Amino acid sequence: MSHNPSQLWCETLYAAKAAELILYGRALGLGHGEAEDVLQETFVALTQMDCAPAKPEHYCVRSYRNRALNYRRTLWRRLTREWESLRWFEKTADETPAERAAMRCLAELPVEQREVIVLKIWHGCTFEEIGGLLELSPNTAAGRYRYGLQKIKTKLEGVVYERIEDDGSAIAFLAAAPADGGA
């Protein structure tokens, strides 16, 4: 990153958004390395701007998305992505089986639903912001979100979940439900 004081906004933005953008890239179908490459390209372009855009986070996510979609277009990259599609979340030693199941379900959603879910939950975007970013109505964004969560919920039968308190719309997967005592 640049150490020019006028570029401090970019460094702050990188610190705040880099991990979320890599996850977003994975949701868009990029491999982890590809998502990192697009992140680097995005921030190289941002650091070359004369001044910060009016809405830096929105501009950054939109720029990242455009670069990611352009990056995805080649056949070779598509084949690599398909091979890597099963591991687009970073693995950690303390993952529970329920977390792995939720990640697998998210990865299996159609890109349109997965993209909205990642933008809503991990990026904290409103449906209006998602609609503007994806060039669709906020109602369409909300519908994709609801349908995607419903698909995840259906696939995770037997997994305990609850709504997040702040807005009541995002679902947090907690743990596998205990097995029935008999049979």
Summary of the structure (lengths in Angstrom):
residues: 183
radius of gyration: 17.9
end to end distance: 60.2
largest distance: 68.4
contacts: 499
relative contact order: 0.11
helix: 64%
strand: 6%
